[in-house]
């Protein structure tokens, strides 16, 4: 079955950058949308960034201008480029891909922004 494997998380200083990757174990013929979610302790889950099959992007206000979502179809991978990271960005990030009739989630990758 299809699995989404996340990587790229880690510890970074405030103002630093990280790039998260989410690779599908197998190609998906049709994808409606893909995105990244996060849920910090004591807070509701939020959609951080999304990318539709048509190329439309959407970002949470809290990350707009700092994060960028992109994809590499040849590698079956979606990325989240994060820059100007803040301590409040610290949490586990989850990749989500929706194909017709099915939603797939990554295992999560920890991002810690600390001085």
N, CA, C and O atoms as CSV, one atom per row, in Angstrom:
chain,resi,resn,atom,element,x,y,z
A,1,UNK,N,N,0.822,-1.181,0.000
A,1,UNK,CA,C,0.000,0.000,0.000
A,1,UNK,C,C,0.872,1.253,0.000
A,1,UNK,O,O,2.064,1.192,0.299
A,2,UNK,N,N,0.276,2.365,-0.332
A,2,UNK,CA,C,1.005,3.620,-0.408
A,2,UNK,C,C,1.318,4.140,0.983
A,2,UNK,O,O,0.461,4.146,1.866
A,3,UNK,N,N,2.555,4.576,1.165
A,3,UNK,CA,C,2.973,5.215,2.401
A,3,UNK,C,C,3.643,6.542,2.079
A,3,UNK,O,O,4.303,6.686,1.050
A,4,UNK,N,N,3.465,7.504,2.967
A,4,UNK,CA,C,4.130,8.784,2.837
A,4,UNK,C,C,5.237,8.836,3.877
A,4,UNK,O,O,4.974,8.759,5.077
A,5,UNK,N,N,6.461,8.967,3.420
A,5,UNK,CA,C,7.617,8.972,4.298
A,5,UNK,C,C,8.167,10.385,4.408
A,5,UNK,O,O,8.594,10.978,3.418
A,6,UNK,N,N,8.151,10.919,5.629
A,6,UNK,CA,C,8.601,12.276,5.864
A,6,UNK,C,C,10.039,12.298,6.359
A,6,UNK,O,O,10.501,11.368,7.020
A,7,UNK,N,N,10.727,13.364,6.031
A,7,UNK,CA,C,12.091,13.559,6.494
A,7,UNK,C,C,12.422,15.042,6.466
A,7,UNK,O,O,11.677,15.844,5.904
A,8,UNK,N,N,13.532,15.395,7.070
A,8,UNK,CA,C,14.008,16.765,7.015
A,8,UNK,C,C,13.837,17.568,8.286
A,8,UNK,O,O,14.348,18.683,8.386
A,9,UNK,N,N,13.130,17.025,9.252
A,9,UNK,CA,C,12.947,17.743,10.493
A,9,UNK,C,C,14.218,17.750,11.322
A,9,UNK,O,O,15.188,17.060,11.007
A,10,UNK,N,N,14.200,18.533,12.379
A,10,UNK,CA,C,15.356,18.603,13.242
A,10,UNK,C,C,15.347,19.843,14.099
A,10,UNK,O,O,14.329,20.521,14.239
A,11,UNK,N,N,16.498,20.126,14.669
A,11,UNK,CA,C,16.679,21.285,15.541
A,11,UNK,C,C,17.348,22.404,14.768
A,11,UNK,O,O,18.348,22.190,14.083
A,12,UNK,N,N,16.795,23.589,14.881
A,12,UNK,CA,C,17.341,24.737,14.178
A,12,UNK,C,C,17.214,25.983,15.044
A,12,UNK,O,O,16.297,26.093,15.858
A,13,UNK,N,N,18.129,26.907,14.866
A,13,UNK,CA,C,18.091,28.165,15.588
A,13,UNK,C,C,16.998,29.077,15.042
A,13,UNK,O,O,16.663,28.991,13.860
A,14,UNK,N,N,16.439,29.944,15.872
A,14,UNK,CA,C,15.475,30.915,15.358
A,14,UNK,C,C,16.068,31.698,14.189
A,14,UNK,O,O,17.226,32.114,14.227
A,15,UNK,N,N,15.266,31.890,13.166
A,15,UNK,CA,C,15.737,32.558,11.969
A,15,UNK,C,C,16.343,31.627,10.947
A,15,UNK,O,O,16.647,32.042,9.828
A,16,UNK,N,N,16.519,30.377,11.315
A,16,UNK,CA,C,17.104,29.407,10.418
A,16,UNK,C,C,16.096,28.809,9.460
A,16,UNK,O,O,14.936,29.217,9.415
A,17,UNK,N,N,16.558,27.836,8.694
A,17,UNK,CA,C,15.722,27.221,7.669
A,17,UNK,C,C,15.804,25.704,7.714
A,17,UNK,O,O,16.805,25.130,8.141
A,18,UNK,N,N,14.740,25.074,7.268
A,18,UNK,CA,C,14.672,23.636,7.107
A,18,UNK,C,C,13.802,23.332,5.902
A,18,UNK,O,O,12.929,24.121,5.540
A,19,UNK,N,N,14.040,22.195,5.289
A,19,UNK,CA,C,13.175,21.740,4.216
A,19,UNK,C,C,12.664,20.346,4.545
A,19,UNK,O,O,13.438,19.398,4.675
A,20,UNK,N,N,11.360,20.239,4.676
A,20,UNK,CA,C,10.731,18.958,4.923
A,20,UNK,C,C,10.385,18.287,3.600
A,20,UNK,O,O,9.994,18.947,2.637
A,21,UNK,N,N,10.534,16.978,3.569
A,21,UNK,CA,C,10.202,16.207,2.384
A,21,UNK,C,C,9.167,15.151,2.729
A,21,UNK,O,O,9.159,14.608,3.834
A,22,UNK,N,N,8.314,14.872,1.792
A,22,UNK,CA,C,7.289,13.849,1.954
A,22,UNK,C,C,7.235,13.052,0.665
A,22,UNK,O,O,6.748,13.538,-0.356
A,23,UNK,N,N,7.731,11.840,0.714
A,23,UNK,CA,C,7.835,11.015,-0.478
A,23,UNK,C,C,6.847,9.858,-0.436
A,23,UNK,O,O,6.765,9.134,0.556
A,24,UNK,N,N,6.115,9.694,-1.499
A,24,UNK,CA,C,5.186,8.576,-1.617
A,24,UNK,C,C,5.943,7.323,-2.026
A,24,UNK,O,O,6.802,7.357,-2.907
A,25,UNK,N,N,5.612,6.221,-1.373
A,25,UNK,CA,C,6.301,4.972,-1.662
A,25,UNK,C,C,5.989,4.450,-3.055
A,25,UNK,O,O,6.785,3.722,-3.649
A,26,UNK,N,N,4.845,4.820,-3.563
A,26,UNK,CA,C,4.438,4.445,-4.906
A,26,UNK,C,C,3.722,5.621,-5.552
A,26,UNK,O,O,3.145,6.472,-4.875
A,27,UNK,N,N,3.772,5.646,-6.856
A,27,UNK,CA,C,3.123,6.726,-7.590
A,27,UNK,C,C,1.611,6.667,-7.432
A,27,UNK,O,O,1.015,5.592,-7.352
A,28,UNK,N,N,1.018,7.828,-7.390
A,28,UNK,CA,C,-0.431,7.946,-7.358
A,28,UNK,C,C,-0.884,8.519,-8.695
A,28,UNK,O,O,-0.351,9.523,-9.168
A,29,UNK,N,N,-1.860,7.875,-9.287
A,29,UNK,CA,C,-2.297,8.302,-10.604
A,29,UNK,C,C,-2.997,9.649,-10.596
A,29,UNK,O,O,-2.842,10.446,-11.521
A,30,UNK,N,N,-3.756,9.894,-9.561
A,30,UNK,CA,C,-4.511,11.136,-9.484
A,30,UNK,C,C,-4.439,11.707,-8.076
A,30,UNK,O,O,-4.745,11.022,-7.101
A,31,UNK,N,N,-4.036,12.955,-7.981
A,31,UNK,CA,C,-3.930,13.638,-6.696
A,31,UNK,C,C,-4.769,14.908,-6.732
A,31,UNK,O,O,-4.590,15.760,-7.601
A,32,UNK,N,N,-5.681,15.023,-5.781
A,32,UNK,CA,C,-6.518,16.213,-5.696
A,32,UNK,C,C,-5.774,17.360,-5.040
A,32,UNK,O,O,-5.827,18.501,-5.500
A,33,UNK,N,N,-5.077,17.038,-3.955
A,33,UNK,CA,C,-4.372,18.063,-3.211
A,33,UNK,C,C,-3.344,17.432,-2.287
A,33,UNK,O,O,-3.426,16.247,-1.963
A,34,UNK,N,N,-2.393,18.225,-1.875
A,34,UNK,CA,C,-1.401,17.791,-0.918
A,34,UNK,C,C,-1.109,18.955,0.012
A,34,UNK,O,O,-1.296,20.116,-0.352
A,35,UNK,N,N,-0.656,18.641,1.199
A,35,UNK,CA,C,-0.399,19.718,2.128
A,35,UNK,C,C,0.349,19.277,3.363
A,35,UNK,O,O,0.649,18.099,3.559
A,36,UNK,N,N,0.639,20.259,4.183
A,36,UNK,CA,C,1.325,20.048,5.441
A,36,UNK,C,C,0.488,20.583,6.584
A,36,UNK,O,O,-0.075,21.674,6.497
A,37,UNK,N,N,0.410,19.814,7.652
A,37,UNK,CA,C,-0.349,20.180,8.836
A,37,UNK,C,C,0.545,20.161,10.054
A,37,UNK,O,O,1.590,19.510,10.066
A,38,UNK,N,N,0.123,20.882,11.082
A,38,UNK,CA,C,0.828,20.834,12.349
A,38,UNK,C,C,-0.161,21.049,13.482
A,38,UNK,O,O,-1.210,21.668,13.302
A,39,UNK,N,N,0.184,20.536,14.637
A,39,UNK,CA,C,-0.637,20.725,15.822
A,39,UNK,C,C,0.283,20.851,17.024
A,39,UNK,O,O,0.826,19.862,17.518
A,40,UNK,N,N,0.444,22.060,17.476
A,40,UNK,CA,C,1.273,22.319,18.637
A,40,UNK,C,C,0.515,21.943,19.900
A,40,UNK,O,O,-0.716,21.952,19.907
A,41,UNK,N,N,1.235,21.612,20.972
A,41,UNK,CA,C,0.578,21.260,22.231
A,41,UNK,C,C,-0.383,22.349,22.682
A,41,UNK,O,O,-0.029,23.527,22.717
A,42,UNK,N,N,-1.596,21.949,23.026
A,42,UNK,CA,C,-2.593,22.887,23.504
A,42,UNK,C,C,-3.261,23.714,22.427
A,42,UNK,O,O,-4.049,24.611,22.728
A,43,UNK,N,N,-2.957,23.425,21.186
A,43,UNK,CA,C,-3.540,24.182,20.089
A,43,UNK,C,C,-4.231,23.253,19.109
A,43,UNK,O,O,-3.951,22.055,19.068
A,44,UNK,N,N,-5.136,23.814,18.321
A,44,UNK,CA,C,-5.842,23.040,17.318
A,44,UNK,C,C,-4.923,22.732,16.138
A,44,UNK,O,O,-3.987,23.473,15.840
A,45,UNK,N,N,-5.220,21.623,15.485
A,45,UNK,CA,C,-4.481,21.300,14.280
A,45,UNK,C,C,-4.773,22.350,13.213
A,45,UNK,O,O,-5.901,22.826,13.085
A,46,UNK,N,N,-3.763,22.695,12.466
A,46,UNK,CA,C,-3.946,23.670,11.416
A,46,UNK,C,C,-3.275,23.222,10.131
A,46,UNK,O,O,-2.256,22.531,10.135
A,47,UNK,N,N,-3.874,23.635,9.050
A,47,UNK,CA,C,-3.262,23.424,7.754
A,47,UNK,C,C,-2.223,24.514,7.557
A,47,UNK,O,O,-2.543,25.703,7.571
A,48,UNK,N,N,-0.998,24.104,7.377
A,48,UNK,CA,C,0.100,25.051,7.220
A,48,UNK,C,C,0.210,25.518,5.778
A,48,UNK,O,O,0.322,26.713,5.504
A,49,UNK,N,N,0.178,24.573,4.875
A,49,UNK,CA,C,0.321,24.879,3.461
A,49,UNK,C,C,-0.344,23.797,2.634
A,49,UNK,O,O,-0.328,22.624,3.006
A,50,UNK,N,N,-0.918,24.183,1.533
A,50,UNK,CA,C,-1.553,23.217,0.650
A,50,UNK,C,C,-1.249,23.544,-0.796
A,50,UNK,O,O,-0.950,24.684,-1.151
A,51,UNK,N,N,-1.334,22.517,-1.618
A,51,UNK,CA,C,-1.057,22.650,-3.041
A,51,UNK,C,C,-2.030,21.763,-3.786
A,51,UNK,O,O,-2.063,20.552,-3.569
A,52,UNK,N,N,-2.820,22.353,-4.658
A,52,UNK,CA,C,-3.780,21.578,-5.429
A,52,UNK,C,C,-3.122,21.006,-6.667
A,52,UNK,O,O,-2.013,21.392,-7.038
A,53,UNK,N,N,-3.823,20.078,-7.300
A,53,UNK,CA,C,-3.301,19.475,-8.522
A,53,UNK,C,C,-3.129,20.505,-9.623
A,53,UNK,O,O,-2.318,20.325,-10.531
A,54,UNK,N,N,-3.896,21.588,-9.540
A,54,UNK,CA,C,-3.794,22.640,-10.529
A,54,UNK,C,C,-2.689,23.640,-10.257
A,54,UNK,O,O,-2.461,24.553,-11.051
A,55,UNK,N,N,-2.003,23.471,-9.137
A,55,UNK,CA,C,-0.886,24.346,-8.825
A,55,UNK,C,C,-1.198,25.501,-7.900
A,55,UNK,O,O,-0.331,26.335,-7.638
A,56,UNK,N,N,-2.421,25.566,-7.402
A,56,UNK,CA,C,-2.794,26.635,-6.489
A,56,UNK,C,C,-2.265,26.362,-5.091
A,56,UNK,O,O,-2.420,25.257,-4.569
A,57,UNK,N,N,-1.648,27.356,-4.490
A,57,UNK,CA,C,-1.123,27.220,-3.137
A,57,UNK,C,C,-1.920,28.045,-2.157
A,57,UNK,O,O,-2.539,29.047,-2.516
A,58,UNK,N,N,-1.896,27.605,-0.908
A,58,UNK,CA,C,-2.559,28.325,0.155
A,58,UNK,C,C,-1.744,28.148,1.427
A,58,UNK,O,O,-1.233,27.062,1.701
A,59,UNK,N,N,-1.624,29.223,2.204
A,59,UNK,CA,C,-0.818,29.186,3.408
A,59,UNK,C,C,-1.565,29.762,4.597
A,59,UNK,O,O,-2.380,30.674,4.459
A,60,UNK,N,N,-1.275,29.216,5.757
A,60,UNK,CA,C,-1.787,29.794,6.981
A,60,UNK,C,C,-1.165,31.172,7.170
A,60,UNK,O,O,-0.011,31.400,6.806
A,61,UNK,N,N,-1.936,32.082,7.741
A,61,UNK,CA,C,-1.426,33.432,7.949
A,61,UNK,C,C,-0.140,33.441,8.771
A,61,UNK,O,O,0.732,34.286,8.567
A,62,UNK,N,N,-0.033,32.501,9.693
A,62,UNK,CA,C,1.117,32.466,10.578
A,62,UNK,C,C,2.424,32.111,9.877
A,62,UNK,O,O,3.504,32.379,10.405
A,63,UNK,N,N,2.333,31.515,8.701
A,63,UNK,CA,C,3.541,31.095,7.993
A,63,UNK,C,C,3.700,31.749,6.635
A,63,UNK,O,O,4.731,31.587,5.983
A,64,UNK,N,N,2.703,32.477,6.209
A,64,UNK,CA,C,2.751,33.106,4.891
A,64,UNK,C,C,3.958,34.027,4.768
A,64,UNK,O,O,4.230,34.848,5.643
A,65,UNK,N,N,4.662,33.869,3.675
A,65,UNK,CA,C,5.867,34.648,3.458
A,65,UNK,C,C,7.116,33.991,3.973
A,65,UNK,O,O,8.223,34.413,3.638
A,66,UNK,N,N,6.962,32.956,4.789
A,66,UNK,CA,C,8.106,32.256,5.349
A,66,UNK,C,C,8.216,30.819,4.856
A,66,UNK,O,O,9.318,30.295,4.694
A,67,UNK,N,N,7.075,30.186,4.619
A,67,UNK,CA,C,7.046,28.801,4.168
A,67,UNK,C,C,6.635,28.739,2.710
A,67,UNK,O,O,5.906,29.603,2.221
A,68,UNK,N,N,7.103,27.720,2.024
A,68,UNK,CA,C,6.747,27.511,0.632
A,68,UNK,C,C,6.580,26.024,0.342
A,68,UNK,O,O,7.466,25.222,0.637
A,69,UNK,N,N,5.446,25.666,-0.233
A,69,UNK,CA,C,5.191,24.278,-0.578
A,69,UNK,C,C,5.456,24.074,-2.067
A,69,UNK,O,O,5.146,24.938,-2.887
A,70,UNK,N,N,6.022,22.945,-2.400
A,70,UNK,CA,C,6.307,22.630,-3.792
A,70,UNK,C,C,6.288,21.123,-3.987
A,70,UNK,O,O,6.236,20.365,-3.018
A,71,UNK,N,N,6.329,20.702,-5.215
A,71,UNK,CA,C,6.316,19.270,-5.505
A,71,UNK,C,C,7.278,18.931,-6.624
A,71,UNK,O,O,7.622,19.772,-7.454
A,72,UNK,N,N,7.700,17.690,-6.627
A,72,UNK,CA,C,8.533,17.156,-7.694
A,72,UNK,C,C,7.843,15.888,-8.162
A,72,UNK,O,O,7.968,14.833,-7.539
A,73,UNK,N,N,7.123,15.997,-9.251
A,73,UNK,CA,C,6.345,14.868,-9.740
A,73,UNK,C,C,7.211,13.657,-10.083
A,73,UNK,O,O,6.806,12.515,-9.862
A,74,UNK,N,N,8.387,13.907,-10.615
A,74,UNK,CA,C,9.278,12.819,-10.995
A,74,UNK,C,C,9.709,11.998,-9.788
A,74,UNK,O,O,9.959,10.799,-9.907
A,75,UNK,N,N,9.797,12.636,-8.635
A,75,UNK,CA,C,10.228,11.963,-7.413
A,75,UNK,C,C,9.066,11.610,-6.488
A,75,UNK,O,O,9.274,11.080,-5.396
A,76,UNK,N,N,7.847,11.905,-6.927
A,76,UNK,CA,C,6.657,11.649,-6.112
A,76,UNK,C,C,6.815,12.244,-4.717
A,76,UNK,O,O,6.514,11.599,-3.713
A,77,UNK,N,N,7.286,13.464,-4.676
A,77,UNK,CA,C,7.634,14.103,-3.416
A,77,UNK,C,C,7.062,15.507,-3.319
A,77,UNK,O,O,7.047,16.258,-4.295
A,78,UNK,N,N,6.596,15.846,-2.137
A,78,UNK,CA,C,6.159,17.196,-1.845
A,78,UNK,C,C,7.081,17.758,-0.771
A,78,UNK,O,O,7.499,17.042,0.139
A,79,UNK,N,N,7.391,19.038,-0.882
A,79,UNK,CA,C,8.331,19.673,0.027
A,79,UNK,C,C,7.680,20.831,0.764
A,79,UNK,O,O,6.708,21.425,0.298
A,80,UNK,N,N,8.234,21.131,1.910
A,80,UNK,CA,C,7.875,22.338,2.632
A,80,UNK,C,C,9.173,23.040,2.996
A,80,UNK,O,O,9.894,22.609,3.896
A,81,UNK,N,N,9.462,24.121,2.291
A,81,UNK,CA,C,10.636,24.919,2.587
A,81,UNK,C,C,10.268,25.929,3.659
A,81,UNK,O,O,9.366,26.745,3.471
A,82,UNK,N,N,10.962,25.874,4.775
A,82,UNK,CA,C,10.674,26.744,5.899
A,82,UNK,C,C,11.869,27.650,6.159
A,82,UNK,O,O,12.996,27.178,6.306
A,83,UNK,N,N,11.619,28.931,6.212
A,83,UNK,CA,C,12.665,29.894,6.493
A,83,UNK,C,C,12.187,30.856,7.569
A,83,UNK,O,O,11.007,30.889,7.918
A,84,UNK,N,N,13.124,31.632,8.084
A,84,UNK,CA,C,12.811,32.576,9.161
A,84,UNK,C,C,12.032,31.895,10.274
A,84,UNK,O,O,11.040,32.426,10.773
A,85,UNK,N,N,12.488,30.732,10.649
A,85,UNK,CA,C,11.772,29.925,11.631
A,85,UNK,C,C,11.735,30.590,13.000
A,85,UNK,O,O,12.684,31.246,13.428
A,86,UNK,N,N,10.618,30.398,13.663
A,86,UNK,CA,C,10.373,30.963,14.980
A,86,UNK,C,C,10.134,29.850,15.989
A,86,UNK,O,O,9.729,28.751,15.608
A,87,UNK,N,N,10.376,30.113,17.265
A,87,UNK,CA,C,10.115,29.097,18.286
A,87,UNK,C,C,8.686,28.569,18.241
A,87,UNK,O,O,8.458,27.393,18.522
A,88,UNK,N,N,7.729,29.408,17.896
A,88,UNK,CA,C,6.345,28.975,17.829
A,88,UNK,C,C,6.059,28.029,16.672
A,88,UNK,O,O,4.965,27.470,16.590
A,89,UNK,N,N,7.020,27.842,15.780
A,89,UNK,CA,C,6.877,26.861,14.709
A,89,UNK,C,C,7.183,25.448,15.196
A,89,UNK,O,O,6.987,24.481,14.461
A,90,UNK,N,N,7.653,25.330,16.404
A,90,UNK,CA,C,8.029,24.036,16.966
A,90,UNK,C,C,6.822,23.132,17.165
A,90,UNK,O,O,5.877,23.480,17.873
A,91,UNK,N,N,6.869,21.985,16.539
A,91,UNK,CA,C,5.837,20.958,16.681
A,91,UNK,C,C,6.125,19.848,15.690
A,91,UNK,O,O,7.137,19.871,14.989
A,92,UNK,N,N,5.229,18.882,15.638
A,92,UNK,CA,C,5.348,17.812,14.660
A,92,UNK,C,C,4.568,18.197,13.413
A,92,UNK,O,O,3.427,18.654,13.491
A,93,UNK,N,N,5.193,18.007,12.279
A,93,UNK,CA,C,4.571,18.335,11.005
A,93,UNK,C,C,4.185,17.062,10.272
A,93,UNK,O,O,4.955,16.103,10.215
A,94,UNK,N,N,2.993,17.068,9.718
A,94,UNK,CA,C,2.463,15.905,9.018
A,94,UNK,C,C,2.141,16.230,7.569
A,94,UNK,O,O,1.536,17.258,7.266
A,95,UNK,N,N,2.549,15.354,6.698
A,95,UNK,CA,C,2.227,15.479,5.291
A,95,UNK,C,C,0.896,14.792,5.011
A,95,UNK,O,O,0.596,13.742,5.579
A,96,UNK,N,N,0.120,15.380,4.150
A,96,UNK,CA,C,-1.171,14.819,3.769
A,96,UNK,C,C,-1.334,14.891,2.265
A,96,UNK,O,O,-1.105,15.934,1.654
A,97,UNK,N,N,-1.730,13.782,1.675
A,97,UNK,CA,C,-1.982,13.717,0.241
A,97,UNK,C,C,-3.346,13.101,0.020
A,97,UNK,O,O,-3.661,12.056,0.589
A,98,UNK,N,N,-4.146,13.734,-0.794
A,98,UNK,CA,C,-5.466,13.202,-1.112
A,98,UNK,C,C,-5.533,12.817,-2.576
A,98,UNK,O,O,-5.322,13.632,-3.474
A,99,UNK,N,N,-5.833,11.557,-2.780
A,99,UNK,CA,C,-6.097,11.050,-4.109
A,99,UNK,C,C,-7.587,10.745,-4.151
A,99,UNK,O,O,-8.262,10.792,-3.123
A,100,UNK,N,N,-8.093,10.439,-5.314
A,100,UNK,CA,C,-9.527,10.193,-5.433
A,100,UNK,C,C,-9.954,9.065,-4.491
A,100,UNK,O,O,-9.547,7.913,-4.642
A,101,UNK,N,N,-10.779,9.431,-3.522
A,101,UNK,CA,C,-11.343,8.457,-2.610
A,101,UNK,C,C,-10.488,8.072,-1.415
A,101,UNK,O,O,-10.944,7.328,-0.548
A,102,UNK,N,N,-9.259,8.562,-1.353
A,102,UNK,CA,C,-8.358,8.161,-0.280
A,102,UNK,C,C,-7.479,9.316,0.192
A,102,UNK,O,O,-6.991,10.110,-0.612
A,103,UNK,N,N,-7.287,9.395,1.501
A,103,UNK,CA,C,-6.381,10.364,2.093
A,103,UNK,C,C,-5.224,9.617,2.734
A,103,UNK,O,O,-5.430,8.642,3.457
A,104,UNK,N,N,-4.020,10.072,2.470
A,104,UNK,CA,C,-2.821,9.462,3.022
A,104,UNK,C,C,-2.107,10.459,3.925
A,104,UNK,O,O,-2.034,11.649,3.618
A,105,UNK,N,N,-1.581,9.962,5.042
A,105,UNK,CA,C,-0.855,10.793,5.994
A,105,UNK,C,C,0.557,10.274,6.205
A,105,UNK,O,O,0.790,9.065,6.232
A,106,UNK,N,N,1.491,11.194,6.354
A,106,UNK,CA,C,2.841,10.822,6.713
A,106,UNK,C,C,2.930,10.506,8.191
A,106,UNK,O,O,1.979,10.736,8.938
A,107,UNK,N,N,4.069,9.981,8.617
A,107,UNK,CA,C,4.240,9.578,10.012
A,107,UNK,C,C,4.537,10.744,10.941
A,107,UNK,O,O,4.483,10.597,12.162
A,108,UNK,N,N,4.845,11.879,10.380
A,108,UNK,CA,C,5.172,13.053,11.165
A,108,UNK,C,C,6.666,13.224,11.332
A,108,UNK,O,O,7.404,12.247,11.458
A,109,UNK,N,N,7.101,14.454,11.332
A,109,UNK,CA,C,8.507,14.761,11.569
A,109,UNK,C,C,8.600,15.967,12.496
A,109,UNK,O,O,7.902,16.963,12.308
A,110,UNK,N,N,9.462,15.867,13.488
A,110,UNK,CA,C,9.580,16.903,14.509
A,110,UNK,C,C,10.439,18.058,14.032
A,110,UNK,O,O,11.538,17.867,13.512
A,111,UNK,N,N,9.919,19.253,14.220
A,111,UNK,CA,C,10.676,20.476,13.972
A,111,UNK,C,C,10.786,21.227,15.287
A,111,UNK,O,O,9.779,21.537,15.924
A,112,UNK,N,N,12.000,21.512,15.681
A,112,UNK,CA,C,12.236,22.242,16.923
A,112,UNK,C,C,13.064,23.477,16.627
A,112,UNK,O,O,14.173,23.387,16.100
A,113,UNK,N,N,12.517,24.624,16.970
A,113,UNK,CA,C,13.199,25.894,16.770
A,113,UNK,C,C,13.531,26.447,18.143
A,113,UNK,O,O,12.639,26.847,18.892
A,114,UNK,N,N,14.796,26.467,18.468
A,114,UNK,CA,C,15.209,26.857,19.808
A,114,UNK,C,C,16.578,27.508,19.790
A,114,UNK,O,O,17.459,27.133,19.015
A,115,UNK,N,N,16.734,28.482,20.651
A,115,UNK,CA,C,18.014,29.144,20.812
A,115,UNK,C,C,18.788,28.578,21.996
A,115,UNK,O,O,19.900,29.025,22.278
